[in-house]
Amino acid sequence: MSLGDLYLDGLGVNKNITLAEGLYKNAMQEGNDIAITRLAMLYAEIDNYDDAIRLYNIAIEKGDPVAMNSMGLLYQHGLGVEPDVKKSIELYQQAANHNSIGGLINLGLMYEEGLGVPQSYEKAIELYEKSYQLGYTDAKLRIDFLKNNILKKSNN
């Protein structure tokens, strides 16, 4: 966690978006690629989608799975871009290919709900299980729910 994160989230300090922005910009100038995505997230949080998208695209070109997942959310919900479920799925898949827990969960939700892909509880469970193996323990709740409530009913 960086100092910029503390000010952005108000953890142990008073929340100060302007200071967080400056810290992220300084870190970017020093070559910290993570700061690109964090600054993009800050801009998205304050509805400055033009700058958020510009920075997410830079981070995606550098292979940042967090940026891939975050940009997927913008496309899914039409925040700063025209809604494009197909594009969001592509970005979630890219993030998932990099073992991004967020990408795995969001792609799993798309399969669970059948949004832009054929509905597949089995595929959703597979993605949730991978996120669980990577340490996202809350995924177990979705896995158990789907196995015990959805798949059991469809097999009866």
C-alpha positions as CSV (number, residue, x, y, z in Angstrom):
1,M,0.0,0.0,0.0
2,S,1.4,3.4,-1.0
3,L,1.0,6.8,0.7
4,G,-1.3,7.8,-2.2
5,D,-3.6,4.8,-1.3
6,L,-3.8,6.0,2.3
7,Y,-4.9,9.5,1.3
8,L,-7.2,8.2,-1.4
9,D,-9.0,5.8,1.0
10,G,-8.6,7.9,4.2
11,L,-6.8,5.1,6.0
12,G,-5.1,6.6,9.1
13,V,-5.2,10.0,7.6
14,N,-7.9,12.4,6.4
15,K,-9.0,11.6,2.9
16,N,-7.4,13.9,0.5
17,I,-7.9,13.2,-3.2
18,T,-5.8,16.1,-4.4
19,L,-2.8,14.9,-2.4
20,A,-3.3,11.3,-3.5
21,E,-3.4,12.5,-7.1
22,G,-0.1,14.3,-6.7
23,L,1.5,11.3,-5.0
24,Y,0.4,9.0,-7.8
25,K,1.6,11.5,-10.5
26,N,5.0,11.7,-8.8
27,A,5.2,7.9,-8.6
28,M,4.3,7.6,-12.3
29,Q,7.1,10.1,-13.2
30,E,9.5,7.8,-11.2
31,G,8.5,4.9,-13.3
32,N,6.0,3.2,-11.0
33,D,3.6,1.4,-13.3
34,I,1.2,0.5,-10.5
35,A,0.6,4.3,-9.9
36,I,-0.8,4.5,-13.5
37,T,-3.7,2.2,-12.6
38,R,-4.2,3.7,-9.1
39,L,-4.4,7.2,-10.6
40,A,-6.9,5.9,-13.2
41,M,-9.0,4.4,-10.4
42,L,-8.9,7.7,-8.6
43,Y,-10.1,9.5,-11.7
44,A,-12.9,6.9,-12.2
45,E,-13.9,7.4,-8.6
46,I,-14.4,11.1,-9.2
47,D,-16.2,10.5,-12.5
48,N,-13.2,11.9,-14.6
49,Y,-13.6,9.1,-17.1
50,D,-11.6,10.7,-19.9
51,D,-8.4,10.7,-17.8
52,A,-9.3,7.3,-16.3
53,I,-9.7,5.7,-19.7
54,R,-6.5,7.2,-21.0
55,L,-4.5,5.9,-18.1
56,Y,-6.2,2.5,-18.0
57,N,-5.3,2.1,-21.7
58,I,-1.6,2.9,-20.9
59,A,-1.6,0.4,-18.0
60,I,-3.3,-2.3,-20.2
61,E,-0.6,-1.9,-22.8
62,K,1.9,-2.5,-20.0
63,G,0.0,-5.7,-19.1
64,D,-1.7,-4.7,-15.9
65,P,-4.5,-7.1,-15.1
66,V,-6.1,-4.7,-12.6
67,A,-6.4,-2.1,-15.3
68,M,-7.9,-4.7,-17.7
69,N,-10.5,-5.6,-15.1
70,S,-11.3,-2.0,-14.2
71,M,-11.7,-1.0,-17.8
72,G,-14.0,-4.0,-18.3
73,L,-16.2,-2.6,-15.6
74,L,-16.4,0.7,-17.4
75,Y,-17.5,-1.0,-20.6
76,Q,-20.0,-3.2,-18.8
77,H,-21.7,-0.3,-17.1
78,G,-21.2,2.3,-19.8
79,L,-19.1,4.7,-17.6
80,G,-17.3,7.1,-19.8
81,V,-17.8,4.8,-22.8
82,E,-20.7,3.3,-24.7
83,P,-21.8,0.2,-22.9
84,D,-20.2,-2.8,-24.7
85,V,-20.6,-6.2,-22.9
86,K,-18.5,-7.9,-25.5
87,K,-15.6,-5.6,-24.9
88,S,-16.0,-6.0,-21.1
89,I,-15.9,-9.8,-21.5
90,E,-12.7,-9.5,-23.6
91,L,-11.1,-7.4,-20.9
92,Y,-12.3,-9.6,-18.0
93,Q,-10.9,-12.6,-20.0
94,Q,-7.5,-10.9,-20.4
95,A,-7.4,-10.1,-16.7
96,A,-8.4,-13.7,-15.9
97,N,-5.6,-15.0,-18.1
98,H,-3.2,-13.0,-15.8
99,N,-4.8,-14.7,-12.7
100,S,-6.6,-11.5,-11.7
101,I,-9.1,-12.4,-9.0
102,G,-11.3,-9.5,-10.1
103,G,-11.2,-10.6,-13.7
104,L,-12.0,-14.2,-12.7
105,I,-15.0,-13.1,-10.5
106,N,-16.4,-10.6,-13.1
107,L,-16.1,-13.1,-15.9
108,G,-17.7,-15.7,-13.7
109,L,-20.6,-13.4,-13.0
110,M,-21.0,-12.9,-16.8
111,Y,-21.3,-16.6,-17.3
112,E,-23.5,-17.1,-14.2
113,E,-26.0,-14.4,-15.5
114,G,-25.5,-15.2,-19.2
115,L,-24.5,-11.6,-20.0
116,G,-22.9,-11.5,-23.4
117,V,-22.0,-15.2,-23.2
118,P,-24.1,-18.3,-23.1
119,Q,-25.2,-18.9,-19.5
120,S,-23.0,-21.6,-17.9
121,Y,-23.1,-22.3,-14.2
122,E,-20.3,-24.8,-14.7
123,K,-18.0,-22.2,-16.3
124,A,-18.9,-19.7,-13.6
125,I,-18.0,-22.3,-10.9
126,E,-14.7,-23.1,-12.7
127,L,-13.8,-19.4,-12.7
128,Y,-14.9,-18.9,-9.1
129,E,-12.9,-22.0,-8.1
130,K,-9.7,-20.6,-9.7
131,S,-10.2,-17.3,-7.8
132,Y,-10.7,-19.3,-4.6
133,Q,-7.4,-21.2,-5.3
134,L,-5.7,-17.8,-5.7
135,G,-6.8,-16.8,-2.2
136,Y,-10.2,-15.1,-2.7
137,T,-12.1,-17.0,0.0
138,D,-15.4,-15.3,-0.6
139,A,-15.6,-17.1,-3.9
140,K,-16.5,-20.2,-1.9
141,L,-19.9,-18.7,-1.1
142,R,-20.8,-18.4,-4.9
143,I,-19.4,-21.9,-5.6
144,D,-21.5,-23.5,-2.8
145,F,-24.6,-21.5,-3.7
146,L,-24.4,-22.5,-7.4
147,K,-23.6,-26.2,-6.6
148,N,-26.2,-26.5,-3.8
149,N,-29.1,-24.4,-5.1
150,I,-28.8,-24.1,-8.9
151,L,-27.1,-27.2,-10.2
152,K,-28.8,-29.6,-7.7
153,K,-32.2,-28.3,-8.8
154,S,-31.4,-28.5,-12.5
155,N,-30.3,-32.2,-12.0
156,N,-33.6,-33.1,-10.3
